[in-house]
């Protein structure tokens, strides 16, 4: 899956306006929240916990127009709890976002 964070960046920029510090803070909050939900997904051992974590990720992605994360969360919603492929997909999207964020803050 190619990483396209244009819509995410546009959403964050619209929220932050001309405030560069706020933009950095919003990016960090998005990454922290996505990472926290991924951790919950990794620890889910039942259908209910897995579904809640995947739905939270999907909601976060939809709120910020993060299409890649939205697609990965949708895959997780249809997967069995603990499905390694679903976890790897979400982990990969979050890692790509983190690398892009690190490059932009240099």
Kinemage of the C-alpha trace (Angstrom):
@kinemage 1
@onewidth
@group {chain A} dominant
@subgroup {mainchain}
@vectorlist {calphas} color= white
{ca unk a 1} P 0.000 0.000 0.000
{ca unk a 2} L 1.493 3.328 -1.046
{ca unk a 3} L 1.595 5.956 1.656
{ca unk a 4} L -0.394 9.048 0.751
{ca unk a 5} L -0.729 11.502 3.576
{ca unk a 6} L -1.855 14.492 1.498
{ca unk a 7} L -5.439 14.512 2.776
{ca unk a 8} L -4.212 14.013 6.342
{ca unk a 9} L -1.802 16.935 5.986
{ca unk a 10} L -4.537 19.114 4.476
{ca unk a 11} L -6.892 18.305 7.348
{ca unk a 12} L -4.238 19.077 9.961
{ca unk a 13} L -3.203 22.272 8.174
{ca unk a 14} L -6.821 23.418 8.004
{ca unk a 15} L -7.194 22.870 11.739
{ca unk a 16} L -3.887 24.548 12.638
{ca unk a 17} L -4.054 27.471 10.236
{ca unk a 18} L -0.768 29.370 10.235
{ca unk a 19} L 0.302 28.028 13.627
{ca unk a 20} L 3.276 25.716 12.941
{ca unk a 21} L 3.531 24.681 16.592
{ca unk a 22} L -0.117 23.631 16.635
{ca unk a 23} L 0.384 21.672 13.406
{ca unk a 24} L 3.291 19.744 14.991
{ca unk a 25} L 1.193 19.137 18.097
{ca unk a 26} L -1.752 17.819 16.062
{ca unk a 27} L 0.507 15.478 14.089
{ca unk a 28} L 2.033 14.180 17.309
{ca unk a 29} L -1.416 13.674 18.873
{ca unk a 30} L -2.633 11.779 15.793
{ca unk a 31} L 0.441 9.527 15.847
{ca unk a 32} L 0.146 8.934 19.605
{ca unk a 33} L -3.523 8.023 19.354
{ca unk a 34} L -2.981 5.697 16.395
{ca unk a 35} L -0.094 4.003 18.207
{ca unk a 36} L -2.190 3.557 21.347
{ca unk a 37} L -5.028 1.952 19.381
{ca unk a 38} L -2.581 -0.331 17.587
{ca unk a 39} L -1.269 -1.447 20.978
{ca unk a 40} L -4.822 -2.239 22.105
{ca unk a 41} L -5.412 -4.133 18.873
{ca unk a 42} L -2.237 -6.169 19.392
{ca unk a 43} L -3.341 -7.088 22.926
{ca unk a 44} L -6.947 -7.940 21.999
{ca unk a 45} L -7.740 -11.601 22.608
{ca unk a 46} L -11.467 -11.604 21.970
{ca unk a 47} L -13.686 -10.459 19.136
{ca unk a 48} L -15.144 -7.586 21.152
{ca unk a 49} L -11.838 -5.981 22.128
{ca unk a 50} L -10.441 -6.480 18.637
{ca unk a 51} L -13.518 -4.881 17.078
{ca unk a 52} L -13.475 -1.885 19.456
{ca unk a 53} L -9.783 -1.181 18.790
{ca unk a 54} L -10.247 -1.519 15.019
{ca unk a 55} L -13.297 0.778 15.103
{ca unk a 56} L -11.381 3.378 17.112
{ca unk a 57} L -8.580 3.276 14.559
{ca unk a 58} L -11.094 3.585 11.751
{ca unk a 59} L -12.772 6.535 13.466
{ca unk a 60} L -9.440 8.262 14.043
{ca unk a 61} L -8.468 7.719 10.428
{ca unk a 62} L -11.812 8.992 9.152
{ca unk a 63} L -11.670 12.071 11.394
{ca unk a 64} L -8.279 13.055 10.010
{ca unk a 65} L -8.844 11.829 6.433
{ca unk a 66} L -5.978 9.322 6.748
{ca unk a 67} L -7.048 7.054 3.893
{ca unk a 68} L -4.238 4.496 4.289
{ca unk a 69} L -5.009 3.993 7.974
{ca unk a 70} L -8.732 3.851 7.213
{ca unk a 71} L -8.177 1.024 4.715
{ca unk a 72} L -5.904 -0.857 7.114
{ca unk a 73} L -8.435 -0.519 9.944
{ca unk a 74} L -11.164 -1.801 7.629
{ca unk a 75} L -9.039 -4.872 6.908
{ca unk a 76} L -8.653 -5.430 10.655
{ca unk a 77} L -12.408 -5.159 11.184
{ca unk a 78} L -12.924 -8.155 8.919
{ca unk a 79} L -10.033 -10.162 10.344
{ca unk a 80} L -9.912 -12.530 13.283
{ca unk a 81} L -8.476 -11.217 16.568
{ca unk a 82} L -4.698 -11.285 16.482
{ca unk a 83} L -4.518 -11.601 12.684
{ca unk a 84} L -0.821 -10.884 11.983
{ca unk a 85} L -1.408 -9.498 8.488
{ca unk a 86} L -3.915 -6.930 9.762
{ca unk a 87} L -1.586 -5.844 12.558
{ca unk a 88} L 1.392 -5.577 10.189
{ca unk a 89} L -0.632 -3.459 7.759
{ca unk a 90} L -1.643 -0.961 10.450
{ca unk a 91} L 1.822 -0.975 11.959
{ca unk a 92} L 3.291 -0.239 8.533
{ca unk a 93} L 0.957 2.705 7.919
{ca unk a 94} L 1.753 4.203 11.322
{ca unk a 95} L 5.492 3.652 10.811
{ca unk a 96} L 5.375 5.403 7.415
{ca unk a 97} L 3.531 8.331 8.959
{ca unk a 98} L 6.091 8.511 11.797
{ca unk a 99} L 8.993 8.484 9.304
{ca unk a 100} L 7.346 11.221 7.224
{ca unk a 101} L 6.758 13.266 10.340
{ca unk a 102} L 10.389 12.813 11.436
{ca unk a 103} L 11.648 13.978 8.021
{ca unk a 104} L 9.431 17.053 8.141
{ca unk a 105} L 10.598 18.095 11.597
{ca unk a 106} L 14.289 18.031 10.708
